[in-house]
């Protein structure tokens, strides 16, 4: 981290500081005490004026965080519920109404490939930074992905970057402004929604989404590119998220589960002409994840013979395009209960449908069943069955 305090003296200020004492001495030697006193008061006022101008809003204090600090900052946020930015603001000597320019730089591709934190958590961290800077006031926040030009078509984080002008101080306690918000709301949620919608439309184009024709009404900020960054993308009418991978193969968790297929299908519109099952990269076609995804695809195809049921995901599709699918679909669902969906679902143009919690089978039960003899068949029986046993 680099903190720089700028207090640059103008040439005129330097001249005044050097010349005025000399003039005072000359006036004094001529015995003009009254004139000396008046001149001293005026000169003092001039020097104070220039001294305060040296810390004017045009010459703000600067606080810079380099890419090497990124992981430390997000760890402090999630592990200790603290924004390092706020800690550093408390430690500096406040100058009333003097803006602070804060600059964050990230290697976004490296974070996506190697960070211990998911894209959703990085977004939560970034929007908490933006919220805190806005509420504290007099903080201009500059955030950038150094590799933005190369990653905007693949990653989500570059779309949350930008320069956010300093706001006049809000009538809010700084501790309140700096307290982490785990569920975005208000203007911060609106910022997230606008950024993600701008990303989705920039990736695939406006024509891919029939109800996104009135951009002025739907997008409060940002400019949608005239040509898609990812051309010729078919946006499905219905997007269903299906997560497996880690919680199915290695580490099941009670808070994660899978929807039974029938209740899930009951929520899908009969008017859908295409249904996309959006997945993680399961690589191995014989993995548990692949078995369940293809079983769901077959089930939905039988339930909706008029629709095309597609499996969407890596390696042919990026995480940014996956988010775009949820944002632009006319209907979005999740085949279970997953925190992953909070961000893209909050920005969707479509409607959100939720499976009744009673129809969710927790991942621990699925994991344990798979360990038993004929485990695969038992798992499929549970998910395909409409009974909540």
Protein Blocks (a to p, Z undefined) as FASTA:
>chain_A
ZZdddddddfklmmmmmmmmmmmmmmmmnopaklmmmmmmmmmmmmmmmmmmmmgfklcc
dddddfklmmmmmmmmmmnopafklmmmmmpccdehiacdddddddfklmmmmpcbdfkl
mmmmmmmmmmmmmmnooiacddddfklmmmmmmmmklmmgccddddddddddfklmmpcc
fbdghjllmmmmmmmmmmmmmmnopklpmklmmmmlmpmgdcddfbdfbghiacdfbdcd
ddekjmmmmmgcfkbccddfklmmmmpcfkbcbdcdddddekiambmklmmmmmmmmmmm
mmmmmbccddeddfkbcfklmmmmmmmpmbdcdebddfklmmmmmmpcbdcddddfklpc
cfklmmmmmmpghklmmmmmmmmpmbdZZ
